[in-house]
């Protein structure tokens, strides 16, 4: 898949996931049911990328499993997103490599910052570096391709940016 397409879709998915998060978790002045459309859209896009790009299937498969294990899929919008992903993945018989479990472990480590406090690891938790460094190492070891790295950084950039924009919106409401 073209790098520019991955960048755009990665950013869109990251933004929609954060938007679904914030509609459900923060007081954006919206009914929580408004998180369902972004959930369905990001789930559909994520599922699509998982069927067309092996690196996307590894990255997103690991993130999804990591979010499930750590309890981050906890709202109506995310349930609909997960349902869209699973429908697309199962209907297209996507098979995930066992490598997805290593990526899942990195994603779970990123989420552990809310549950454990180890001062020497605070920077890793604050900037969610476990997944980024882990995927980078897998790329260096030639276990994942450049598309996975590109997708992860586009996704994360948009997720963070949307979170900051949503925070500003909450303060202005």
Backbone torsions as a table, in degrees:
resi	resn	phi	psi	omega
1	UNK	NA	146.5	-179.8
2	UNK	-62.3	139.3	-178.4
3	UNK	-60.9	-40.1	-178.8
4	UNK	-65.1	-36.8	177.6
5	UNK	-65.5	-43.0	177.2
6	UNK	-62.6	-40.9	178.1
7	UNK	-60.7	-47.8	-178.7
8	UNK	-64.2	-49.0	-178.9
9	UNK	-67.3	-37.8	176.6
10	UNK	-61.1	-43.5	177.8
11	UNK	-65.2	-43.8	-179.9
12	UNK	-62.3	-44.5	179.1
13	UNK	-63.1	-46.6	179.2
14	UNK	-59.3	-43.0	179.1
15	UNK	-65.6	-43.5	-178.3
16	UNK	-67.9	-36.8	177.3
17	UNK	-64.2	-45.3	179.9
18	UNK	-65.7	-37.8	177.7
19	UNK	-63.2	-45.7	177.2
20	UNK	-61.1	-40.5	176.0
21	UNK	-57.8	-53.4	-173.1
22	UNK	-70.0	-33.3	175.5
23	UNK	-62.7	-39.3	-178.8
24	UNK	-78.9	-36.9	-170.2
25	UNK	-99.3	-27.4	-176.5
26	UNK	-112.8	163.3	178.6
27	UNK	-88.7	86.1	177.8
28	UNK	-90.7	5.6	-178.6
29	UNK	78.7	16.5	-178.6
30	UNK	-118.8	149.2	172.2
31	UNK	-64.9	142.4	-178.0
32	UNK	-61.7	-20.3	177.5
33	UNK	-67.5	-18.9	176.7
34	UNK	-67.8	-10.0	176.5
35	UNK	-79.6	-13.4	-177.5
36	UNK	-67.5	-49.9	179.6
37	UNK	-58.0	-46.9	176.9
38	UNK	-61.0	-34.8	178.6
39	UNK	-62.5	-46.9	180.0
40	UNK	-64.6	-40.8	-178.5
41	UNK	-67.8	-48.9	-179.5
42	UNK	-65.4	-36.5	178.2
43	UNK	-64.2	-40.9	178.9
44	UNK	-66.3	-43.8	178.8
45	UNK	-65.5	-42.1	179.7
46	UNK	-64.2	-45.2	178.1
47	UNK	-60.4	-42.9	178.3
48	UNK	-59.3	-48.5	-179.9
49	UNK	-62.4	-34.0	179.7
50	UNK	-67.6	-24.7	178.5
51	UNK	-90.2	-18.9	-177.6
52	UNK	-104.7	-13.9	-176.1
53	UNK	-139.8	120.7	-177.4
54	UNK	-62.4	-39.1	178.7
55	UNK	-65.3	-39.9	177.4
56	UNK	-63.4	-38.5	179.7
57	UNK	-65.6	-36.7	177.5
58	UNK	-68.2	-49.5	-177.2
59	UNK	-64.0	-53.5	-177.3
60	UNK	-70.1	-35.4	175.9
61	UNK	-60.3	-44.1	178.5
62	UNK	-66.0	-41.6	178.9
63	UNK	-64.4	-45.1	-179.5
64	UNK	-61.6	-48.6	179.1
65	UNK	-62.9	-39.4	178.1
66	UNK	-63.1	-40.6	177.7
67	UNK	-68.2	-36.8	176.6
68	UNK	-64.3	-48.5	-178.0
69	UNK	-63.1	-39.1	-176.6
70	UNK	-88.9	0.7	176.2
71	UNK	78.6	21.9	-178.5
72	UNK	-83.4	-15.3	175.2
73	UNK	-90.5	93.6	-168.0
74	UNK	-140.6	24.0	-179.9
75	UNK	-146.6	164.3	-176.8
76	UNK	-57.9	-44.2	179.9
77	UNK	-59.3	-42.4	-179.9
78	UNK	-73.0	-31.6	175.8
79	UNK	-64.2	-40.6	177.4
80	UNK	-69.0	-37.5	176.2
81	UNK	-61.6	-45.9	178.9
82	UNK	-63.0	-40.4	178.8
83	UNK	-62.1	-41.0	178.4
84	UNK	-64.5	-43.8	178.8
85	UNK	-60.0	-51.8	-176.8
86	UNK	-62.1	-39.9	179.2
87	UNK	-61.1	-47.3	-178.4
88	UNK	-67.0	-45.3	-178.0
89	UNK	-64.0	-45.2	-179.0
90	UNK	-71.5	-38.4	179.1
91	UNK	-66.0	-25.0	179.9
92	UNK	-104.9	10.5	176.4
93	UNK	50.4	47.4	177.3
94	UNK	-71.5	131.1	176.5
95	UNK	-111.7	127.0	-178.0
96	UNK	-96.4	140.5	176.1
97	UNK	-69.0	151.2	174.0
98	UNK	-58.5	-18.1	177.3
99	UNK	-59.2	-24.3	179.9
100	UNK	-60.3	-28.7	179.6
101	UNK	-72.0	-29.9	175.5
102	UNK	-69.5	-42.5	178.0
103	UNK	-65.2	-38.5	175.5
104	UNK	-58.2	-43.0	-180.0
105	UNK	-61.3	-41.3	176.8
106	UNK	-62.7	-41.9	179.2
107	UNK	-64.6	-40.6	177.9
108	UNK	-63.7	-42.5	178.0
109	UNK	-58.3	-39.8	177.5
110	UNK	-59.5	-36.2	-177.5
111	UNK	-79.9	-14.4	-175.3
112	UNK	-72.4	-14.3	179.9
113	UNK	-59.2	-27.9	178.5
114	UNK	-77.9	-17.8	-174.4
115	UNK	-106.8	-30.0	179.7
116	UNK	-126.6	150.0	-180.0
117	UNK	-125.8	105.3	175.4
118	UNK	-119.7	106.5	-173.9
119	UNK	-49.8	-39.2	-177.5
120	UNK	-69.6	-16.3	179.7
121	UNK	-106.8	4.0	-177.2
122	UNK	-54.6	-41.5	-179.3
123	UNK	-64.9	-34.7	177.7
124	UNK	-65.8	-40.6	179.8
125	UNK	-73.7	-41.5	-177.3
126	UNK	-60.3	-42.6	-177.1
127	UNK	-102.9	9.9	177.6
128	UNK	49.6	57.0	-173.9
129	UNK	-85.9	-17.4	-177.4
130	UNK	-59.7	-48.5	-179.6
131	UNK	-65.8	-43.7	-178.7
132	UNK	-63.1	-48.6	-179.8
133	UNK	-66.3	-41.1	179.3
134	UNK	-60.6	-46.7	179.5
135	UNK	-67.3	-36.8	176.7
136	UNK	-61.8	-43.5	177.7
137	UNK	-63.2	-39.8	177.0
138	UNK	-64.0	-34.8	176.1
139	UNK	-67.3	-46.4	179.3
140	UNK	-59.6	-39.0	179.5
141	UNK	-79.5	3.1	178.7
142	UNK	62.5	33.0	176.1
143	UNK	-95.5	-21.6	172.1
144	UNK	-130.7	161.7	-179.3
145	UNK	-94.5	175.6	-179.8
146	UNK	-62.4	-32.7	-179.8
147	UNK	-57.7	-38.4	180.0
148	UNK	-65.1	-43.0	178.6
149	UNK	-64.2	-47.4	178.7
150	UNK	-58.9	-46.2	-178.9
151	UNK	-63.2	-44.4	-179.9
152	UNK	-61.6	-44.8	-178.0
153	UNK	-70.9	-36.0	175.7
154	UNK	-65.2	-45.7	178.5
155	UNK	-57.8	-50.4	-176.1
156	UNK	-67.8	-40.3	177.7
157	UNK	-58.1	-48.8	-178.0
158	UNK	-68.0	-36.9	178.4
159	UNK	-60.8	-47.4	-179.5
160	UNK	-65.9	-46.3	-179.2
161	UNK	-61.0	-44.1	179.3
162	UNK	-63.9	-39.1	177.2
163	UNK	-60.1	-40.8	179.2
164	UNK	-68.6	-40.8	178.1
165	UNK	-65.7	-40.9	178.5
166	UNK	-63.9	-38.0	179.1
167	UNK	-64.0	-40.6	177.7
168	UNK	-65.3	-39.6	179.3
169	UNK	-62.9	-41.2	179.5
170	UNK	-62.0	-40.7	-179.2
171	UNK	-68.9	-26.3	-177.8
172	UNK	-87.7	-14.8	-179.0
173	UNK	-80.6	NA	NA
